[in-house]
Structure formats: structure tokens, C-alpha cells
Amino acid sequence: MQLISTIQKLHERAPRLGKALSLATATGVITGNSIGASIPIWFMGAAKTITGAKIADDTVIKVTNYWINSNNALIDNILPNKDWRINLPDDVHPKGKYLLISNHQSWVDTSIVQYVSEKRLPLTRFFTKFELIYIPVIGQAFYFLDFPMMRRHSKEAVAKNPALQGKDIEEAKRACALLKGKPFTLLNYLEGTRFTKAKHAKQQSPYSHLLKPRAGGLALAINALGEDIDGILDMTIVYPDGIPNYSDLWKGNIKRLGVDVRYIKMPDTLFTAIQKGGYEKDESIKAEMFDWVGDVWQQKNERIDTMLAEFDSNSEPNNA
């Protein structure tokens, strides 16, 4: 506690030293926690894979939540003078089952998702490349935690072996199915990449704050998990002082942050059609899905304008 108090005071009295000390403290704590958590995650994950025991699965999730919550405690205790405006629906629950979409600007986004989700949403997973499984500790942790891991086959590989056609989709659905029967938040960054001005210009995106959205990942998740979900959540993240890099978070440079999470409703007929595989089989269903996602993105773009304006006027956010 004395160290935390010292760091907070240094941010005010000697900002450069305060930033350096908070970054060093966060780096040390996160590294130590990561090493400490990796051992039980690996052993219990291996036990889960071999035996399928629920207690092993539950332990892996509990250890991961402890690791996330420890990182969140750093945000609460060593970062100074935060004007972080966070709005979530009152009825989300850690035992729920949600598909979550979000805009994507920085590596910081995932830490923000974890911070916002603590004790309010289930553990967040997201689609990852299967090749990550070969990265020591991290790759196996993703696997043990049932992150949907996707194998992508190139056009050249499919041309040489037509049997690979559609295999990546089948494997992704099978990976998503591992989440059935347990609480989850499955995150999908619909833009597919982090926002930059260069990418925005290259795409000629019609949205002033966003890249063009993609619909395939969300459609796949609905197809695999549709009957099991409690709702689709839309998260909007804004950084009024500019897009940060990851070290900015732990230096305390993100003074102002806006996060808005709300339910979004897909038309029942469209949801049912996608759940039955219509996105992949019917071009009209795919077109309807793109239209719906486009409307969601237009509303998100307008919401970003509103959130930024509230910060500029120093007013409290409108959570309607």
C-alpha cells in the first residue's frame, strides 16, 4: 500500500518518474502473476484435456480470472486521475452467455474489455489462429481456455487439395461448440484489424471513426452457438485524447476513456436463418446480414460522436 501511495503522489509531483515507476511496477506484477498462473493453468489444462474433468476446467477459469483481476487491481490502484466513463446494461451477468462485438483501435482494447468485464461478464474469449498453440504457455492457455482456434487454408492449398474446402469453417464451428453449456463472452472485432488513418483512407470507409465491418465471424458464432446465447452485446470504446499504445495504459497516460456496452437485437428471421447455416449457403441472407451490420456500425459511429462530445463538454455521459 505504501508503494501504491508513493506512485500516486509521484504522478502529481514528478510525472515522468511516476510514469516510469507505474510502468515498472505493472510490468513486474503482471510478469510475476503470469509466471505464477501459467503453472496451474498448464497442469490443470492438461488434466482437463486428458480426463475431461469439470473440476479441472473450472480451476483453469478461476486461475485465469485471478490473473485478470490482479491486472485490473493495478489499474484501480496505481493509475492516477482517471475520467473513465463506463456504461453496461444492468442485467448482464457473469454466468451469462454472450456474443460481444466491438470497435478496435489499440492493443489496449483487450485489457479494457477485461477491466470492464470483471464481476459483470463471463471470461472473454476471442477467435485466434491455430498456429498460436505452438507459442509456449500462451498458446496452450488459449487452447485450455477453449478459445476458438481457427486453421485457415490458403487458396493455393485448397486448389491442391479440394477436400480442404470449407474445413476451416467446420473446425471453427467445432471450436465454438466447446463453449456450449458454460458461461462465455465471445468477442469479435468486426473490423478485423486495428483502426488507423491509413487503413481508413485505403478502405474509403463511410464511417468517420470506424473501418468497414466484416460479418463472417459473427455469423459463424451465431451458427455454432445461436441457441445457447443470452444476447448480442455491442461495445464502443473511445479514447478522447488519441489512440494509445500499450505502454500508455501502464504509464497512466489514458486519463479519459469512454466505454458503452448495450444489447443489440438482430431480426429473429435473420438470426434463425444464420443459425441454420444460411449465411454460407444463401447470398440473400448474406446480403441481409451485411445490411444489418452496416446499420449497427452507423449507429456506433454516431455514438462515438456523442461520447466524444460529452467529454469535450465535460458533461456526464447520457446512458440512455
Residue pairs with C-beta under 8 A, 6 or more apart in sequence:
3 25
4 77
4 78
6 21
7 18
7 21
7 22
7 25
7 78
8 18
8 78
8 80
9 18
10 17
10 18
10 21
11 18
11 19
11 22
11 80
11 81
11 252
12 18
12 80
18 80
18 252
19 251
19 252
19 253
20 251
22 78
22 79
22 250
22 251
22 252
23 247
23 250
23 251
25 74
25 78
26 74
26 78
26 250
27 250
29 70
29 71
29 74
30 70
30 71
30 74
33 67
33 70
33 71
34 67
34 137
37 63
37 64
37 66
37 67
38 137
38 141
40 59
40 60
40 63
41 60
41 63
41 64
41 141
41 144
42 137
42 140
42 141
42 144
44 56
44 59
44 60
44 63
44 144
45 56
45 60
45 140
45 141
45 143
45 144
45 145
46 144
47 53
47 56
48 56
48 57
48 60
48 144
49 143
49 144
57 182
60 144
60 145
61 123
61 145
64 123
64 141
64 145
65 123
68 114
68 118
68 123
69 118
71 111
71 114
71 115
72 114
72 115
72 118
74 250
75 111
75 115
75 249
78 252
79 249
79 250
79 252
79 254
80 252
81 252
81 255
82 254
82 255
82 257
83 255
83 256
83 257
83 311
84 256
84 257
84 258
84 259
85 257
85 258
85 259
85 307
85 310
85 311
85 316
85 317
86 116
86 257
86 258
86 259
87 259
87 260
87 261
87 262
87 317
87 319
88 116
88 120
88 121
88 261
89 233
89 261
89 262
89 263
92 98
92 120
92 121
92 233
92 261
93 120
93 121
94 119
94 120
94 121
94 122
94 183
95 122
95 183
96 121
96 122
96 183
96 185
96 230
96 231
97 122
97 179
97 183
97 184
97 225
97 228
97 229
97 230
98 121
98 122
98 184
98 185
98 186
98 229
98 230
98 231
98 232
98 233
99 185
99 186
99 188
99 218
99 221
99 222
99 225
99 229
99 231
99 232
99 233
100 113
100 121
100 124
100 185
100 186
100 187
100 188
100 232
100 233
100 234
100 235
100 261
101 187
101 188
101 189
101 190
101 218
101 232
101 233
101 234
101 235
101 264
101 296
102 109
102 113
102 187
102 188
102 189
102 190
102 234
102 235
102 236
102 237
103 189
103 190
103 191
103 195
103 209
103 210
103 235
103 236
103 237
103 300
103 304
104 189
104 191
104 193
104 194
104 195
105 194
105 195
105 237
105 239
105 243
106 194
106 239
106 243
106 244
106 245
106 246
107 194
107 245
107 246
108 239
108 244
108 245
108 246
108 248
108 249
108 254
109 189
109 237
110 124
110 126
111 246
111 249
112 237
112 257
112 259
113 124
113 187
113 235
114 124
116 235
116 259
116 261
117 123
117 124
117 185
121 185
122 183
122 184
122 185
123 145
123 183
123 184
123 185
124 185
124 186
124 187
125 145
125 146
125 147
125 148
125 179
125 184
125 185
125 186
125 187
126 147
126 148
126 186
126 187
126 188
126 189
127 147
127 148
127 149
127 150
127 172
127 188
127 217
128 142
128 147
128 148
128 149
128 150
129 149
129 150
129 152
130 149
130 150
130 151
130 171
132 138
132 139
132 142
132 149
133 139
133 140
133 142
133 143
133 149
142 149
143 149
146 175
146 178
146 179
146 182
146 184
147 175
148 172
148 175
148 176
148 178
148 179
148 186
149 175
150 168
150 171
150 172
150 175
151 167
151 168
151 171
152 168
153 164
153 167
153 168
157 164
158 164
158 165
169 220
169 280
172 220
172 224
173 220
173 223
173 224
176 186
176 220
176 221
176 224
176 225
177 224
177 225
179 186
179 225
179 228
180 225
180 228
181 228
185 233
186 221
186 225
188 217
188 218
188 221
190 213
190 214
190 215
190 217
190 218
190 293
190 297
191 210
191 211
191 212
191 213
191 214
192 211
192 214
192 217
193 199
193 211
195 209
195 210
195 211
195 243
199 211
200 211
203 211
203 212
205 211
205 212
206 212
207 297
207 298
207 300
207 301
208 301
208 305
209 301
209 304
209 305
210 297
210 300
210 301
210 304
212 297
213 293
213 294
213 296
213 297
214 293
215 279
215 286
215 289
215 290
215 293
216 279
218 232
218 293
219 274
219 279
219 280
219 286
219 289
220 279
222 229
222 266
222 271
222 274
222 275
223 274
223 275
223 276
223 277
223 279
223 280
226 271
226 272
226 274
226 275
227 275
231 263
232 263
232 264
232 265
232 266
233 261
233 262
233 263
233 264
234 261
234 262
234 263
234 264
234 296
234 300
235 259
235 260
235 261
236 258
236 259
236 260
236 261
236 300
236 303
236 304
236 307
237 257
237 258
237 259
238 257
238 258
238 259
238 304
238 307
238 308
238 311
239 254
239 256
239 257
240 256
240 257
240 258
240 308
240 311
240 312
241 254
241 255
241 256
244 253
244 254
248 254
256 311
258 307
258 308
258 310
258 311
258 317
260 303
260 307
260 317
260 319
264 296
266 292
267 292
270 285
270 288
270 289
270 292
273 279
273 282
273 285
273 288
274 285
274 289
278 285
278 286
279 285
279 286
279 289
280 286
306 318
307 317
310 316
310 317
310 318
